[in-house]
Amino acid sequence: MKTLQRHKHSFINAVAAGTFMLAGITSFAQNKNKQSDAELIRPYHISVSQEAVTDLRNRINATRWPDQETVKDQSQGVKLNQIQSLVKYWGTDYDWYKAEDKLNALPQFVTNIDGLDIQFVHVKSKHKNALPLIITHGWPGSVFELLKVVGPLTDPTAYGGKAEDAFDLVIPSMPGYGFSEKPKGTGWGPEKIGNAWDVLMKRLGYKHYVSQGGDWGSVIADAMGRQAPEGLLGIHVNMPATVPADVAKALKDGDPAPAGLSVKEKAAFNSLNKLYTKGGGYAGMMVTRPQTLGYGLTDSPVGLASFFLDKFNEWTYSGGNAEKSLTKDEMLDDISLYWLTNTANSSAQLYWENNNNNFNAVEQRTAEIKVPVAVTVFPGEIYQAPKSWAEKAYKNLSYYNEVSKGGHFASWEEPQIFTVELRSAFKALRGKN
């Protein structure tokens, strides 16, 4: 009865296990023009069926566990006791519908771009002259990693900021991620996504805007910077592509660090070398065999959770224990989203599409960026990009700052610091919109 009451006012009927649908596929009144159906912006409502949630719990409770690791550290991967603790909570006390309510509390929409339905959050500030901002999430993240900054960015006066700090915020789910449609063929790499984001911002009526991203979001922001569509004022990234060619070659060939590196450059080299030699297996699988990997991650919720928890542990500013940076609920909101939308496989396809090392500052990726670039370096990032490398990589570097806390999931871990950084990074571009 509780479930029936919950969905009483939903726009859609309960759907089969593991699936989801849009609700209220109707256009806005302001769209009473000659737009084609594909260009309409339609309201979006999430309603995952109880059957899907029950199926998830049943699968969790039927898990066949491997033997315990044979080492005392995490050199073999996620430790058995940690994943069992997380999964026990997932199968008993975790409530997906609280996560669903967080998303449904925000204005959500869907629009078709280049034949693909793109779902996005769009929050307009109450303040005049707010700067339009599109933020792109990464993997294994989602829109959930950005929810903590929605309020501070759009309503700064309620969070210690000034009215002139306000942003209009657009947060899309990348194709094949979350509730955006899955590509049915190849071609949806960073360049195409960047083009799609420009279409989206212009379709929303914005003549000028800025773009931000970490992880894949930084790759897409860089792509947009190269494309420099009319109206894009600048970009901000918190996982910059700054690795010089000689350093990249040494890492690829397994050679020692090039001579003459500064202390910070040597530290960056060591962090990247660790990723190359011990931490890059996940990407190697997705770059070369996303389909093969997808069978296991799609069929086993614990397989999916452990694959993600490995990265949460390693990439948060937590000393290897993600729960010092993120709560169980926060991690499970994200993992459950991937499971309930069946996007473990489709999200991995992006690695196959790009097939690049996203840290390397190769000429065609950074030197061609035409708009101002802002960079924030978080201490728990996969590597801390030195300013010297950032200045060489981004010829139009307009802002660079190193902060004291936070990791790869910057907005999720340290929303206040992240917010202040975006206010500062884009301050000089205000008034041009």
C-alpha positions as CSV (number, residue, x, y, z in Angstrom):
1,M,0.0,0.0,0.0
2,K,2.9,2.4,0.8
3,T,4.3,1.9,-2.7
4,L,0.9,2.5,-4.3
5,Q,0.4,5.7,-2.3
6,R,3.9,6.8,-3.3
7,H,3.2,6.5,-7.0
8,K,-0.5,7.6,-6.8
9,H,0.3,11.0,-8.4
10,S,3.0,9.7,-10.7
11,F,2.6,10.5,-14.4
12,I,3.4,7.0,-15.4
13,N,2.5,3.4,-14.6
14,A,4.9,1.2,-12.7
15,V,7.4,-0.3,-15.1
16,A,8.9,-3.7,-15.4
17,A,11.9,-4.7,-13.2
18,G,15.1,-2.8,-14.1
19,T,13.4,-0.3,-16.4
20,F,12.3,3.3,-16.2
21,M,10.3,5.8,-18.3
22,L,9.6,9.4,-18.7
23,A,6.6,11.0,-17.2
24,G,4.5,13.8,-18.5
25,I,5.8,13.9,-22.1
26,T,4.3,17.2,-22.8
27,S,5.9,20.4,-24.0
28,F,6.0,23.7,-22.2
29,A,3.5,26.4,-23.0
30,Q,6.4,28.7,-24.1
31,N,7.3,26.2,-26.8
32,K,4.2,27.0,-28.8
33,N,6.2,27.9,-31.8
34,K,7.3,26.1,-34.9
35,Q,9.9,23.9,-33.3
36,S,10.0,20.3,-34.5
37,D,9.1,17.7,-32.0
38,A,12.7,16.7,-31.7
39,E,13.6,20.2,-30.5
40,L,11.0,20.4,-27.8
41,I,12.1,20.5,-24.2
42,R,9.8,18.2,-22.2
43,P,9.4,17.8,-18.4
44,Y,11.0,14.7,-16.9
45,H,10.0,12.7,-13.8
46,I,11.7,9.6,-12.5
47,S,9.7,6.7,-11.2
48,V,11.5,3.4,-10.8
49,S,9.2,0.5,-10.1
50,Q,9.1,-1.4,-6.8
51,E,9.7,-4.5,-8.8
52,A,13.0,-3.2,-10.0
53,V,14.1,-2.3,-6.4
54,T,12.9,-5.7,-5.1
55,D,14.8,-7.5,-7.9
56,L,18.0,-5.6,-6.9
57,R,17.7,-6.6,-3.3
58,N,17.0,-10.2,-4.3
59,R,20.2,-10.3,-6.4
60,I,22.2,-8.7,-3.6
61,N,21.0,-11.3,-1.1
62,A,21.9,-14.1,-3.5
63,T,25.5,-12.9,-3.9
64,R,28.2,-15.6,-4.1
65,W,31.3,-14.1,-2.5
66,P,34.9,-14.7,-3.5
67,D,37.6,-15.7,-1.0
68,Q,39.1,-13.0,1.1
69,E,42.2,-11.1,-0.2
70,T,45.5,-12.6,0.6
71,V,47.1,-9.3,1.6
72,K,46.5,-6.8,4.3
73,D,46.3,-3.7,2.1
74,Q,44.2,-2.9,-1.0
75,S,46.9,-3.9,-3.5
76,Q,44.6,-6.7,-4.8
77,G,41.5,-4.4,-4.8
78,V,38.5,-3.7,-2.6
79,K,38.8,-5.6,0.7
80,L,36.1,-8.2,1.4
81,N,35.0,-6.8,4.7
82,Q,34.5,-3.3,3.3
83,I,32.4,-4.4,0.3
84,Q,30.4,-6.8,2.5
85,S,29.6,-4.0,4.9
86,L,28.4,-1.7,2.1
87,V,26.4,-4.4,0.4
88,K,24.7,-5.5,3.6
89,Y,23.4,-2.0,4.1
90,W,22.4,-1.8,0.4
91,G,20.3,-5.0,0.7
92,T,18.6,-4.0,3.9
93,D,18.4,-0.4,5.0
94,Y,19.2,1.6,1.9
95,D,16.2,3.4,0.4
96,W,16.5,4.2,-3.3
97,Y,13.3,6.3,-3.2
98,K,15.0,8.9,-1.0
99,A,17.6,9.3,-3.8
100,E,14.8,9.5,-6.4
101,D,13.1,12.2,-4.4
102,K,16.3,14.3,-4.4
103,L,16.3,14.3,-8.2
104,N,12.6,14.8,-8.6
105,A,12.8,17.8,-6.3
106,L,14.8,19.6,-9.0
107,P,13.5,20.8,-12.4
108,Q,14.3,18.0,-14.8
109,F,13.8,17.9,-18.6
110,V,14.6,15.9,-21.7
111,T,15.2,17.0,-25.2
112,N,16.3,15.2,-28.4
113,I,19.7,16.2,-29.8
114,D,21.0,14.5,-32.9
115,G,18.6,11.6,-32.5
116,L,19.3,11.0,-28.9
117,D,17.1,12.0,-25.9
118,I,19.3,13.9,-23.4
119,Q,18.0,14.2,-19.8
120,F,19.1,17.2,-17.8
121,V,18.6,19.3,-14.6
122,H,18.0,23.0,-15.3
123,V,17.8,25.3,-12.3
124,K,17.5,29.1,-13.0
125,S,18.7,31.5,-10.4
126,K,16.4,34.1,-8.9
127,H,19.1,36.7,-9.3
128,K,19.3,38.9,-12.4
129,N,22.2,38.5,-14.8
130,A,23.1,35.0,-13.5
131,L,25.9,33.4,-15.6
132,P,24.6,30.3,-17.5
133,L,26.8,27.3,-16.6
134,I,26.7,23.7,-17.9
135,I,28.5,21.1,-15.7
136,T,29.3,17.7,-16.9
137,H,29.8,14.7,-14.6
138,G,32.2,11.9,-15.1
139,W,32.6,8.1,-14.5
140,P,31.9,6.4,-12.2
141,G,30.0,9.5,-11.2
142,S,26.6,10.9,-12.2
143,V,24.4,13.9,-11.6
144,F,24.3,12.8,-7.9
145,E,27.9,14.0,-7.5
146,L,26.8,17.6,-8.3
147,L,23.6,17.9,-6.2
148,K,25.4,19.5,-3.3
149,V,26.4,22.5,-5.4
150,V,23.1,23.3,-7.0
151,G,21.9,25.5,-4.2
152,P,25.2,27.4,-3.6
153,L,25.7,28.1,-7.3
154,T,22.2,29.2,-8.1
155,D,21.3,30.9,-4.8
156,P,24.6,32.3,-3.5
157,T,23.0,34.7,-1.0
158,A,21.7,31.8,0.9
159,Y,25.2,30.2,1.1
160,G,27.5,33.1,2.0
161,G,27.9,34.5,-1.5
162,K,26.7,37.6,-3.3
163,A,23.9,38.0,-5.8
164,E,26.5,38.7,-8.5
165,D,27.9,35.2,-7.9
166,A,24.8,33.5,-9.2
167,F,24.7,30.9,-12.0
168,D,21.9,29.5,-14.0
169,L,22.8,25.8,-13.8
170,V,22.4,23.0,-16.4
171,I,23.5,19.5,-15.5
172,P,23.0,16.9,-18.3
173,S,23.5,13.2,-18.0
174,M,25.9,12.1,-20.7
175,P,24.6,9.8,-23.4
176,G,24.5,6.3,-22.1
177,Y,24.6,7.5,-18.5
178,G,21.8,7.9,-16.0
179,F,18.4,8.7,-17.6
180,S,19.8,10.0,-21.0
181,E,19.3,7.7,-23.9
182,K,21.9,5.1,-24.8
183,P,23.6,5.5,-28.2
184,K,22.6,2.8,-30.6
185,G,25.7,3.1,-32.7
186,T,29.2,4.5,-32.5
187,G,30.3,8.2,-32.7
188,W,29.2,9.6,-29.3
189,G,32.6,10.7,-28.1
190,P,33.7,13.9,-26.4
191,E,33.6,16.0,-29.5
192,K,30.0,15.0,-30.3
193,I,28.9,15.5,-26.7
194,G,30.5,18.9,-26.7
195,N,28.6,19.9,-29.8
196,A,25.4,18.6,-28.2
197,W,25.9,20.6,-25.1
198,D,26.2,23.8,-27.2
199,V,23.0,22.9,-28.9
200,L,21.4,22.3,-25.5
201,M,22.5,25.7,-24.1
202,K,21.3,27.6,-27.2
203,R,18.0,25.6,-27.2
204,L,17.5,26.8,-23.6
205,G,17.9,30.4,-24.9
206,Y,21.4,31.2,-23.7
207,K,23.5,33.3,-26.0
208,H,26.5,33.2,-23.7
209,Y,27.6,30.6,-21.2
210,V,30.5,28.8,-19.5
211,S,31.3,25.1,-19.2
212,Q,32.8,23.1,-16.3
213,G,33.8,19.5,-15.8
214,G,35.9,16.9,-13.9
215,D,36.8,13.5,-15.2
216,W,35.0,13.0,-18.5
217,G,33.5,16.4,-17.9
218,S,36.9,18.0,-18.2
219,V,37.5,16.1,-21.4
220,I,34.2,17.4,-22.8
221,A,34.9,21.0,-21.5
222,D,38.3,20.8,-23.3
223,A,36.6,19.6,-26.5
224,M,34.2,22.5,-26.3
225,G,37.1,24.9,-25.8
226,R,38.6,23.6,-29.0
227,Q,35.3,23.9,-30.8
228,A,34.8,27.4,-29.4
229,P,31.2,27.7,-30.4
230,E,29.8,31.2,-30.5
231,G,28.7,32.2,-27.0
232,L,31.1,29.9,-25.0
233,L,32.9,32.4,-22.8
234,G,35.3,30.0,-21.1
235,I,35.8,26.7,-19.3
236,H,36.9,25.4,-15.9
237,V,38.3,21.9,-15.3
238,N,39.4,20.1,-12.2
239,M,41.1,17.2,-14.0
240,P,43.2,19.1,-16.5
241,A,45.1,17.6,-19.4
242,T,48.6,18.9,-18.8
243,V,51.1,16.1,-19.1
244,P,54.1,17.2,-21.4
245,A,55.0,15.0,-24.3
246,D,58.4,13.9,-22.8
247,V,56.7,12.9,-19.5
248,A,53.9,11.1,-21.4
249,K,56.5,9.1,-23.4
250,A,58.5,8.1,-20.3
251,L,55.3,6.9,-18.6
252,K,54.2,4.9,-21.6
253,D,57.6,3.3,-22.1
254,G,58.1,2.6,-18.4
255,D,61.2,4.9,-18.3
256,P,62.4,7.0,-15.3
257,A,61.2,10.6,-15.0
258,P,62.8,13.0,-17.4
259,A,65.7,15.0,-15.9
260,G,65.1,18.5,-14.6
261,L,61.6,18.1,-13.2
262,S,60.7,20.3,-10.2
263,V,59.6,18.8,-6.9
264,K,55.9,19.3,-7.9
265,E,56.5,17.9,-11.4
266,K,58.3,14.9,-10.0
267,A,55.4,14.3,-7.6
268,A,52.9,14.5,-10.5
269,F,55.1,12.0,-12.5
270,N,55.0,9.6,-9.6
271,S,51.3,9.8,-9.2
272,L,50.8,9.2,-12.9
273,N,53.3,6.3,-12.9
274,K,51.2,4.7,-10.1
275,L,48.1,5.0,-12.2
276,Y,49.9,3.6,-15.3
277,T,51.4,0.6,-13.5
278,K,48.9,-0.3,-10.8
279,G,45.6,1.7,-11.2
280,G,44.7,1.8,-14.8
281,G,43.3,-1.7,-15.3
282,Y,39.7,-0.5,-15.1
283,A,40.3,1.9,-18.0
284,G,42.2,-0.7,-20.0
285,M,39.2,-3.0,-19.9
286,M,36.7,-0.3,-20.9
287,V,38.9,1.1,-23.7
288,T,39.5,-2.3,-25.2
289,R,36.6,-4.6,-24.1
290,P,33.6,-2.6,-22.7
291,Q,31.1,-5.1,-24.0
292,T,32.9,-8.1,-22.3
293,L,33.1,-6.1,-19.1
294,G,29.5,-5.1,-19.3
295,Y,28.2,-8.6,-19.0
296,G,29.5,-9.0,-15.5
297,L,28.7,-5.5,-14.3
298,T,25.2,-5.7,-15.8
299,D,24.3,-9.0,-14.1
300,S,25.9,-8.6,-10.7
301,P,25.0,-5.6,-8.5
302,V,27.9,-6.5,-6.1
303,G,30.3,-6.7,-9.1
304,L,29.2,-3.2,-10.1
305,A,29.4,-1.9,-6.5
306,S,32.9,-3.3,-6.0
307,F,34.1,-1.9,-9.4
308,F,32.9,1.6,-8.3
309,L,34.0,1.3,-4.7
310,D,37.6,0.6,-5.9
311,K,37.6,4.0,-7.6
312,F,35.8,5.8,-4.7
313,N,38.5,4.5,-2.3
314,E,41.4,5.4,-4.6
315,W,40.2,8.8,-5.9
316,T,38.7,10.5,-2.9
317,Y,40.7,12.6,-0.5
318,S,40.3,9.9,2.1
319,G,43.5,7.9,2.5
320,G,42.0,4.9,0.8
321,N,38.7,4.7,2.7
322,A,35.9,6.4,0.7
323,E,33.6,6.5,3.7
324,K,35.8,9.3,5.1
325,S,34.7,11.5,2.2
326,L,31.3,10.1,1.1
327,T,28.5,8.4,3.1
328,K,27.3,4.9,2.3
329,D,24.0,6.5,1.0
330,E,25.9,8.9,-1.3
331,M,27.9,6.1,-2.9
332,L,24.8,3.8,-3.2
333,D,22.7,6.6,-4.7
334,D,25.3,6.6,-7.6
335,I,25.8,2.9,-7.8
336,S,22.0,2.3,-7.7
337,L,21.5,4.8,-10.5
338,Y,23.8,2.8,-12.8
339,W,22.1,-0.4,-11.8
340,L,18.5,0.7,-12.1
341,T,19.1,2.4,-15.5
342,N,21.2,-0.6,-16.7
343,T,24.0,1.7,-17.9
344,A,27.1,-0.1,-16.7
345,N,27.8,-1.2,-20.2
346,S,26.7,1.9,-22.1
347,S,28.7,4.2,-19.9
348,A,31.8,2.1,-20.4
349,Q,31.4,2.5,-24.2
350,L,32.6,6.1,-23.9
351,Y,36.1,4.9,-23.0
352,W,36.1,2.8,-26.2
353,E,34.9,5.8,-28.2
354,N,37.6,8.1,-26.9
355,N,40.5,5.6,-26.6
356,N,42.9,8.3,-25.4
357,N,44.9,9.1,-22.3
358,N,42.9,12.1,-21.0
359,F,45.8,13.6,-19.0
360,N,48.2,14.1,-21.9
361,A,48.5,17.7,-23.1
362,V,49.0,16.7,-26.8
363,E,48.8,19.6,-29.2
364,Q,45.5,18.9,-30.8
365,R,43.8,18.7,-27.4
366,T,44.9,21.8,-25.5
367,A,46.9,24.1,-27.7
368,E,43.9,24.6,-30.0
369,I,41.6,25.7,-27.1
370,K,40.5,29.2,-28.0
371,V,38.6,30.3,-24.9
372,P,39.9,31.2,-21.4
373,V,40.7,28.1,-19.3
374,A,40.5,28.0,-15.5
375,V,42.1,25.1,-13.5
376,T,41.6,24.1,-9.9
377,V,43.9,21.4,-8.5
378,F,42.5,19.2,-5.7
379,P,45.0,17.3,-3.5
380,G,43.2,14.0,-3.8
381,E,43.0,14.1,-7.6
382,I,44.6,11.3,-9.6
383,Y,47.5,13.6,-10.1
384,Q,48.1,17.2,-9.0
385,A,48.8,19.2,-12.2
386,P,51.7,21.6,-11.6
387,K,51.1,25.2,-12.6
388,S,54.2,25.0,-14.9
389,W,52.6,22.1,-16.9
390,A,49.2,23.9,-16.9
391,E,50.7,27.1,-18.3
392,K,52.4,25.1,-21.1
393,A,49.3,23.1,-21.9
394,Y,46.7,25.8,-21.9
395,K,47.9,28.7,-23.8
396,N,44.9,30.8,-22.7
397,L,45.1,29.9,-19.0
398,S,43.2,32.5,-17.1
399,Y,43.0,31.1,-13.6
400,Y,45.0,28.4,-11.6
401,N,44.6,27.5,-8.0
402,E,45.6,24.7,-5.7
403,V,43.1,24.0,-2.8
404,S,43.7,22.2,0.5
405,K,41.0,19.5,0.5
406,G,39.0,17.3,-1.9
407,G,39.7,14.7,-4.5
408,H,38.6,13.5,-7.9
409,F,34.9,13.9,-7.0
410,A,35.5,17.6,-6.1
411,S,31.9,18.9,-6.0
412,W,30.7,15.8,-4.1
413,E,33.5,15.8,-1.5
414,E,34.0,19.6,-1.0
415,P,31.0,21.5,-2.3
416,Q,31.9,24.7,-0.6
417,I,35.4,24.8,-1.9
418,F,34.2,23.8,-5.4
419,T,31.6,26.6,-5.3
420,V,34.1,29.2,-4.3
421,E,36.5,28.1,-7.1
422,L,33.8,28.4,-9.8
423,R,32.8,31.8,-8.5
424,S,36.5,32.9,-8.7
425,A,37.3,31.2,-11.9
426,F,34.5,32.7,-13.9
427,K,34.3,36.1,-12.2
428,A,36.2,37.9,-15.0
429,L,33.7,36.6,-17.6
430,R,30.6,38.0,-16.0
431,G,28.9,40.9,-17.7
432,K,29.6,39.3,-21.1
433,N,26.5,37.3,-21.0
